[in-house]
Amino acid sequence: MSANGSSLTRWILRHALVVWLGIVLNLFFALPLLFYPEWLIGLFGLPYGPTVWPRFIGVLLIILSVFYVPATLDIDRYRIFAWLHVLPGRTLGVVFFTLAVFAYGQPYGFLVAVLLDGLIGSISLYCLIRATELEAQLAQQGAGA
């Protein structure tokens, strides 16, 4: 395997690891939202009312995380899922919670979602861009051979 080929493999592996880290972090929020919503909401100093909505958000976060898995197992087959993980997946979470806090006066506790989604999304995006560049280089080398 060429240097570019092994580097491509490393970037794809890095992407998968970052996405799995994001899935685990999602579950750190989703499971408490599902089973102990008052505790998690109180931990971040957020207001709460009926617990059915936070529990439903926990369910949705679990479902969303499931859709991130295929691209970590076979990025060639599920490339679109890898890109959807970044946009709209992580990006819209950052935009939504940033606007909620700074434009609509919601509590600063929501910025945790901005930091986590922003970090995971940015790193994932960088890995995808690097992998795409290396694939293009390998295709060019193959065409030139």
Backbone as numpy.savetxt, mean C-alpha at the origin, in Angstrom:
# Nx Ny Nz CAx CAy CAz Cx Cy Cz
22.38 -15.50 -15.67 21.53 -14.33 -15.67 22.43 -13.09 -15.67
22.05 -12.10 -16.45 22.84 -10.88 -16.54 22.71 -10.07 -15.26
23.57 -9.05 -15.14 23.52 -8.17 -13.97 22.17 -7.47 -13.90
21.65 -7.04 -15.06 20.34 -6.38 -15.07 19.23 -7.35 -14.68
19.37 -8.60 -15.10 18.37 -9.60 -14.76 18.32 -9.89 -13.27
19.48 -9.99 -12.64 19.49 -10.23 -11.19 19.05 -8.99 -10.44
19.40 -7.82 -10.96 18.95 -6.58 -10.33 17.43 -6.45 -10.44
16.87 -6.83 -11.58 15.42 -6.81 -11.77 14.75 -7.71 -10.74
15.29 -8.89 -10.56 14.74 -9.83 -9.58 14.77 -9.22 -8.18
15.84 -8.53 -7.85 15.93 -7.89 -6.53 14.88 -6.80 -6.36
14.65 -5.99 -7.41 13.66 -4.92 -7.30 12.25 -5.49 -7.19
11.98 -6.57 -7.89 10.67 -7.22 -7.79 10.48 -7.79 -6.39
11.53 -8.39 -5.84 11.46 -8.91 -4.48 11.26 -7.78 -3.47
11.98 -6.70 -3.65 11.82 -5.54 -2.75 10.38 -5.03 -2.80
9.84 -4.96 -4.01 8.45 -4.52 -4.15 7.52 -5.43 -3.38
7.69 -6.73 -3.55 6.83 -7.69 -2.86 6.94 -7.54 -1.34
8.16 -7.36 -0.85 8.35 -7.22 0.60 7.70 -5.94 1.13
7.80 -4.86 0.38 7.18 -3.60 0.80 5.66 -3.74 0.81
5.11 -4.38 -0.21 3.66 -4.56 -0.26 3.21 -5.44 0.90
3.95 -6.51 1.20 3.59 -7.37 2.34 3.68 -6.61 3.65
4.68 -5.74 3.78 4.78 -4.90 4.97 3.52 -4.03 5.08
3.09 -3.46 3.96 1.87 -2.66 3.95 0.64 -3.47 4.32
0.58 -4.70 3.87 -0.55 -5.57 4.20 -0.57 -5.83 5.71
0.59 -6.13 6.26 0.68 -6.38 7.71 0.27 -5.13 8.49
0.77 -3.97 8.05 0.37 -2.72 8.72 -1.13 -2.47 8.59
-1.70 -2.77 7.43 -3.15 -2.66 7.28 -3.88 -3.53 8.29
-3.38 -4.75 8.48 -4.03 -5.67 9.42 -3.89 -5.19 10.86
-2.80 -4.47 11.17 -2.64 -3.91 12.51 -3.73 -2.88 12.81
-4.30 -2.30 11.76 -5.42 -1.39 11.94 -6.76 -2.10 11.74
-6.84 -2.96 10.75 -8.11 -3.57 10.39 -8.64 -4.50 11.48
-7.79 -5.32 12.05 -8.27 -6.28 13.05 -8.76 -5.59 14.33
-8.00 -4.62 14.87 -8.57 -3.90 16.02 -9.84 -3.13 15.67
-9.91 -2.56 14.45 -11.15 -1.88 14.06 -12.32 -2.85 14.04
-12.05 -4.06 13.63 -13.10 -5.07 13.54 -13.53 -5.57 14.92
-12.55 -5.82 15.80 -12.87 -6.45 17.08 -12.87 -5.50 18.29
-12.06 -4.45 18.24 -11.95 -3.52 19.37 -11.95 -2.08 18.87
-12.99 -1.64 18.18 -12.96 -0.32 17.56 -12.81 0.83 18.56
-13.45 0.72 19.74 -13.35 1.81 20.72 -11.90 2.01 21.16
-11.20 0.91 21.38 -9.81 0.98 21.84 -8.94 1.67 20.80
-9.02 1.23 19.53 -8.16 1.80 18.49 -8.49 3.27 18.24
-9.74 3.58 18.19 -10.15 4.97 17.95 -9.68 5.85 19.10
-9.82 5.37 20.32 -9.34 6.11 21.48 -7.84 6.28 21.50
-7.13 5.27 21.02 -5.66 5.32 20.98 -5.16 6.52 20.18
-5.85 6.85 19.11 -5.44 7.97 18.26 -6.19 9.27 18.59
-6.98 9.23 19.65 -7.71 10.42 20.07 -8.75 10.88 19.07
-9.37 9.94 18.41 -10.37 10.27 17.40 -11.77 10.18 17.99
-12.69 10.98 17.49 -14.07 10.87 17.98 -14.73 9.61 17.40
-15.65 9.05 18.14 -16.36 7.91 17.60 -17.80 7.90 18.05
-18.56 7.21 17.27 -19.99 7.06 17.54 -20.32 5.59 17.48
-21.30 5.23 16.66 -21.65 3.81 16.53 -20.45 3.01 16.00
-20.22 1.84 16.57 -19.05 1.05 16.19 -19.23 0.26 14.89
-20.42 0.28 14.32 -20.61 -0.47 13.08 -19.75 0.12 11.96
-19.57 1.45 11.91 -18.78 2.06 10.83 -17.30 1.74 10.93
-16.68 1.87 12.09 -15.28 1.46 12.17 -15.08 -0.03 11.88
-16.01 -0.85 12.32 -15.91 -2.28 12.03 -16.00 -2.54 10.52
-16.91 -1.83 9.87 -17.04 -1.97 8.42 -15.77 -1.51 7.72
-15.17 -0.43 8.19 -13.90 0.04 7.63 -12.83 -1.03 7.79
-12.82 -1.71 8.94 -11.87 -2.80 9.14 -12.06 -3.91 8.12
-13.31 -4.26 7.86 -13.61 -5.30 6.85 -13.13 -4.84 5.48
-13.43 -3.59 5.12 -13.00 -3.08 3.81 -11.48 -3.04 3.68
-10.79 -2.71 4.76 -9.33 -2.68 4.72 -8.76 -4.09 4.52
-9.39 -5.07 5.12 -8.96 -6.46 4.91 -9.19 -6.86 3.45
-10.35 -6.54 2.91 -10.67 -6.88 1.52 -9.67 -6.19 0.58
-9.41 -4.90 0.82 -8.44 -4.17 0.00 -7.07 -4.83 0.04
-6.65 -5.24 1.22 -5.34 -5.88 1.38 -5.24 -7.19 0.61
-6.34 -7.92 0.54 -6.35 -9.18 -0.21 -6.03 -8.93 -1.68
-6.51 -7.80 -2.22 -6.25 -7.50 -3.61 -4.80 -7.11 -3.88
-4.03 -6.83 -2.85 -2.61 -6.52 -3.02 -1.76 -7.78 -3.17
-2.27 -8.91 -2.72 -1.48 -10.15 -2.67 -1.06 -10.68 -4.05
-1.94 -10.77 -5.05 -1.53 -11.41 -6.31 -0.26 -10.84 -6.94
-0.09 -9.53 -6.91 1.11 -8.94 -7.52 2.37 -9.28 -6.76
2.26 -9.63 -5.48 3.45 -10.03 -4.73 3.87 -11.45 -5.07
2.95 -12.22 -5.58 3.24 -13.62 -5.92 3.68 -13.79 -7.37
3.10 -13.00 -8.28 3.45 -13.10 -9.70 3.23 -11.73 -10.36
4.25 -10.89 -10.27 4.11 -9.52 -10.75 3.93 -9.45 -12.27
4.46 -10.40 -13.00 4.29 -10.37 -14.45 2.83 -10.59 -14.83
2.18 -11.50 -14.16 0.79 -11.82 -14.46 -0.17 -10.76 -13.90
0.17 -10.20 -12.74 -0.72 -9.26 -12.06 -0.11 -7.86 -11.95
0.54 -7.43 -12.99 1.22 -6.12 -12.99 0.25 -4.98 -12.70
-0.95 -5.06 -13.24 -1.91 -3.99 -13.03 -2.25 -3.85 -11.54
-2.29 -4.96 -10.80 -2.55 -4.90 -9.37 -1.42 -4.18 -8.64
-0.19 -4.37 -9.13 0.95 -3.69 -8.51 0.80 -2.18 -8.66
0.42 -1.73 -9.84 0.23 -0.30 -10.06 -0.99 0.22 -9.33
-2.06 -0.56 -9.28 -3.26 -0.14 -8.56 -3.01 -0.04 -7.05
-2.04 -0.80 -6.56 -1.67 -0.69 -5.15 -1.19 0.72 -4.83
-0.47 1.32 -5.78 0.05 2.68 -5.57 -1.02 3.71 -5.91
-1.57 3.59 -7.10 -2.58 4.55 -7.55 -3.77 3.77 -8.09
-4.87 3.77 -7.47 -5.34 4.69 -6.45 -5.13 4.23 -5.01
-4.76 2.96 -4.80 -4.73 2.37 -3.46 -4.12 3.24 -2.38
-2.83 3.41 -2.39 -2.16 4.16 -1.33 -2.30 5.67 -1.53
-2.26 6.12 -2.77 -2.29 7.56 -3.05 -3.59 8.21 -2.59
-4.71 7.60 -2.87 -5.99 8.21 -2.48 -6.16 8.23 -0.97
-5.59 7.25 -0.27 -5.62 7.29 1.19 -4.87 8.50 1.72
-3.71 8.78 1.13 -2.92 9.95 1.52 -3.70 11.24 1.25
-4.24 11.35 0.06 -4.98 12.56 -0.31 -6.21 12.74 0.58
-6.97 11.67 0.78 -8.19 11.75 1.57 -7.90 12.22 2.99
-6.96 11.56 3.67 -6.72 11.91 5.06 -5.98 13.24 5.22
-5.17 13.62 4.25 -4.54 14.95 4.28 -5.61 16.03 4.20
-6.53 15.87 3.26 -7.62 16.83 3.14 -8.52 16.82 4.37
-8.78 15.64 4.90 -9.64 15.54 6.09 -9.07 16.36 7.24
-7.75 16.28 7.44 -7.11 16.99 8.56 -6.95 18.47 8.26
-6.34 18.79 7.12 -5.96 20.18 6.87 -7.05 21.04 6.21
-7.96 20.42 5.50 -9.02 21.21 4.86 -10.33 21.15 5.64
-10.57 20.05 6.34 -11.86 19.88 7.00 -11.75 19.79 8.52
-10.56 20.04 9.06 -10.40 20.15 10.51 -10.56 18.87 11.31
-10.31 17.72 10.69 -10.39 16.47 11.43 -9.16 16.33 12.34
-9.23 15.47 13.36 -8.12 15.34 14.32 -6.82 14.88 13.64
-5.71 15.33 14.23 -4.38 15.00 13.70 -4.08 13.49 13.75
-4.82 12.73 14.54 -4.62 11.28 14.60 -4.76 10.60 13.25
-5.51 11.24 12.35 -5.68 10.66 11.01 -4.40 10.75 10.18
-3.45 11.58 10.60 -2.19 11.70 9.85 -1.35 10.43 9.91
-1.65 9.54 10.85 -0.96 8.24 10.88 -1.20 7.51 9.57
-2.43 7.56 9.07 -2.75 6.92 7.79 -1.97 7.58 6.65
-1.82 8.89 6.71 -1.06 9.61 5.68 0.39 9.14 5.68
0.98 9.07 6.86 2.39 8.66 6.95 2.60 7.23 6.48
1.75 6.32 6.95 1.94 4.91 6.57 1.64 4.67 5.10
0.50 5.17 4.62 0.17 4.97 3.20 1.18 5.68 2.31
1.59 6.88 2.72 2.57 7.63 1.93 3.91 6.91 1.84
4.37 6.40 2.96 5.67 5.70 2.98 5.62 4.41 2.17
4.62 3.58 2.43 4.50 2.30 1.70 4.27 2.56 0.22
3.40 3.49 -0.10 3.11 3.81 -1.50 4.33 4.35 -2.23
5.08 5.23 -1.60 6.26 5.83 -2.25 7.35 4.78 -2.51
7.61 3.96 -1.52 8.63 2.93 -1.69 8.20 1.92 -2.75
6.94 1.53 -2.71 6.41 0.60 -3.70 6.52 1.18 -5.10
6.14 2.45 -5.24 6.24 3.12 -6.54 7.68 3.15 -7.04
8.61 3.46 -6.18 10.02 3.50 -6.57 10.48 2.12 -7.05
10.10 1.08 -6.33 10.46 -0.28 -6.74 9.87 -0.62 -8.10
8.62 -0.24 -8.34 7.98 -0.52 -9.63 8.67 0.24 -10.77
9.02 1.48 -10.51 9.70 2.27 -11.54 11.05 1.66 -11.87
11.82 1.29 -10.86 13.13 0.66 -11.09 12.97 -0.65 -11.87
12.01 -1.47 -11.48 11.79 -2.74 -12.17 11.40 -2.51 -13.62
10.55 -1.53 -13.87 10.12 -1.21 -15.23 11.29 -0.73 -16.08
12.14 0.10 -15.50 13.33 0.58 -16.23 14.27 -0.58 -16.58
14.48 -1.48 -15.62 15.35 -2.62 -15.87 14.76 -3.56 -16.91
13.45 -3.74 -16.90 12.81 -4.56 -17.92 13.00 -3.96 -19.31
12.89 -2.64 -19.40 13.10 -1.97 -20.68 14.54 -2.15 -21.15
15.49 -2.05 -20.24 16.91 -2.26 -20.60 17.14 -3.68 -21.08
16.55 -4.65 -20.39 16.70 -6.05 -20.79 16.06 -6.30 -22.15
14.93 -5.69 -22.41 14.27 -5.84 -23.71 15.11 -5.24 -24.81
15.73 -4.09 -24.51 16.61 -3.44 -25.49 17.84 -4.29 -25.77
18.41 -4.87 -24.72 19.57 -5.74 -24.90 19.20 -6.97 -25.71
18.00 -7.50 -25.45 17.54 -8.68 -26.21 17.28 -8.36 -27.66
16.80 -7.16 -27.94 16.53 -6.75 -29.30 17.83 -6.49 -30.06
18.84 -6.04 -29.32 20.12 -5.75 -29.94 20.97 -6.98 -30.18
20.62 -8.09 -29.53 21.44 -9.29 -29.66 21.16 -10.04 -30.93
